[in-house]
């Protein structure tokens, strides 16, 4: 993820949870970000960063 600047706490939390293998938390964060985007409480940058994180970080990858 070094090629991506993370500016949203939700994305940092998602990456940490995914590295721990915490699917319950990653699913919750995805749902929260989607709900914020759907109701226009966030812009597309949070969603885009989260999408990149889903593609680049593996479950239980470690710190």
C-alpha positions as CSV (number, residue, x, y, z in Angstrom):
1,X,0.0,0.0,0.0
2,X,3.0,2.3,-0.1
3,X,2.0,3.6,-3.5
4,X,-1.3,4.9,-2.0
5,X,-1.6,7.7,0.4
6,X,-4.2,6.8,3.0
7,X,-6.1,9.8,4.3
8,X,-9.2,8.2,5.8
9,X,-9.1,6.5,9.2
10,X,-11.7,4.0,8.1
11,X,-9.2,2.7,5.4
12,X,-6.4,2.5,8.0
13,X,-8.7,0.6,10.3
14,X,-9.8,-1.7,7.4
15,X,-6.2,-2.5,6.5
16,X,-5.3,-3.3,10.1
17,X,-8.4,-5.5,10.5
18,X,-7.7,-7.3,7.2
19,X,-4.1,-8.0,8.2
20,X,-5.4,-9.5,11.5
21,X,-7.8,-11.7,9.5
22,X,-10.8,-10.0,11.1
23,X,-13.5,-10.4,8.5
24,X,-16.3,-9.2,10.8
25,X,-14.6,-5.8,11.2
26,X,-13.7,-5.5,7.5
27,X,-17.3,-6.3,6.5
28,X,-18.6,-3.7,8.9
29,X,-16.2,-1.0,7.7
30,X,-17.1,-1.7,4.0
31,X,-20.8,-1.4,4.9
32,X,-20.2,1.9,6.8
33,X,-18.2,3.4,4.0
34,X,-20.8,2.3,1.4
35,X,-23.6,3.8,3.5
36,X,-21.8,7.1,3.8
37,X,-21.1,7.2,0.1
38,X,-24.8,6.3,-0.7
39,X,-26.0,9.1,1.5
40,X,-23.4,11.6,0.2
41,X,-21.7,11.9,3.6
42,X,-18.3,11.2,2.1
43,X,-16.8,11.8,-1.3
44,X,-15.4,9.2,-3.6
45,X,-11.9,9.4,-2.2
46,X,-12.8,7.3,0.8
47,X,-14.5,4.7,-1.4
48,X,-11.6,4.7,-3.9
49,X,-9.0,4.2,-1.1
50,X,-11.0,1.4,0.4
51,X,-11.3,-0.3,-3.0
52,X,-7.6,-0.1,-3.5
53,X,-7.0,-1.6,0.0
54,X,-9.4,-4.5,-0.8
55,X,-7.3,-5.4,-3.8
56,X,-3.8,-4.9,-2.4
57,X,-4.0,-6.2,1.2
58,X,-4.4,-9.9,1.9
59,X,-6.1,-11.4,5.0
60,X,-3.7,-12.2,7.8
61,X,-0.8,-10.6,5.9
62,X,0.8,-9.4,9.1
63,X,2.0,-5.9,9.9
